[in-house]
């Protein structure tokens, strides 16, 4: 288990952002201690890795939450669509 501080240092995601992700239900810690410390396990870190990937591909936090919470969501299709959208944006910027 890692503290929010350790996760922040490891990933480069601010503590404030990690707290925000918890508040909006995007990334919950695996455990909260009696003293209120958030602890993250490997499963939470994997989810954070997915969040960061989707953010890099310019998905909104709401879209990311919907994606990660949907059991039947097609990740490959969504990624393909987002890549196509980004390529279209790049072509527009070149004009």
C-alpha positions in Angstrom: 0.0 0.0 0.0 1.2 3.5 -0.8 0.2 6.8 0.7 -1.2 9.6 -1.4 2.1 11.4 -1.1 4.0 8.3 -2.4 1.6 7.9 -5.3 2.0 11.6 -6.1 5.8 11.3 -6.1 5.7 8.1 -8.2 3.3 9.3 -10.8 3.7 13.1 -10.9 0.0 13.6 -10.2 -0.5 16.2 -7.5 -1.9 15.3 -4.1 -4.7 17.8 -4.8 -5.6 16.0 -8.1 -5.6 12.6 -6.3 -8.0 14.0 -3.7 -10.2 15.5 -6.4 -10.3 12.1 -8.2 -11.5 10.6 -5.0 -14.1 13.2 -4.4 -15.6 12.8 -7.9 -15.5 9.0 -7.7 -12.9 8.5 -10.4 -10.1 7.0 -8.2 -10.9 5.7 -4.7 -8.1 4.7 -2.4 -8.1 1.0 -1.4 -8.2 2.0 2.2 -8.6 5.0 4.4 -6.9 4.8 7.8 -8.5 5.8 11.1 -6.4 9.0 10.8 -7.8 9.7 7.4 -4.8 8.8 5.3 -5.6 7.5 1.8 -3.8 4.3 0.9 -3.6 3.0 -2.6 -3.0 -0.6 -3.8 -1.8 -2.0 -7.1 -5.3 -2.1 -8.5 -5.8 1.6 -7.7 -2.4 2.4 -9.4 -3.5 0.5 -12.5 -6.7 2.5 -12.6 -4.6 5.7 -12.2 -2.4 4.6 -15.1 -5.6 4.2 -17.3 -6.8 7.7 -16.1 -3.5 9.2 -17.2 -3.6 7.5 -20.6 -7.1 8.7 -21.3 -6.3 12.2 -20.1 -3.3 12.3 -22.4 -5.7 11.4 -25.2 -7.8 14.4 -24.2 -10.8 12.5 -22.7 -12.6 14.6 -20.0 -12.7 13.3 -16.4 -16.4 12.5 -16.8 -15.7 10.5 -19.9 -12.9 8.7 -18.2 -15.1 7.8 -15.2 -17.8 6.6 -17.5 -15.3 4.5 -19.5 -13.7 2.9 -16.4 -17.0 2.3 -14.7 -18.7 0.6 -17.6 -18.3 -3.1 -17.7 -19.2 -3.4 -21.4 -17.3 -0.4 -22.7 -15.0 -1.2 -25.7 -11.6 0.3 -24.8 -10.1 -0.4 -28.1 -12.9 1.2 -30.1 -12.8 4.3 -27.8 -9.1 4.6 -28.2 -9.3 4.3 -32.0 -12.0 7.0 -32.1 -10.0 9.3 -30.0 -6.8 8.8 -32.0 -8.8 9.6 -35.2 -10.2 12.7 -33.6 -6.7 13.8 -32.5 -5.4 13.2 -36.0 -8.2 15.3 -37.5 -7.4 18.1 -35.0 -3.7 17.9 -36.0 -4.7 18.2 -39.7 -6.8 21.3 -39.0 -4.0 23.0 -37.1 -1.7 22.4 -40.1 -4.0 24.3 -42.4 
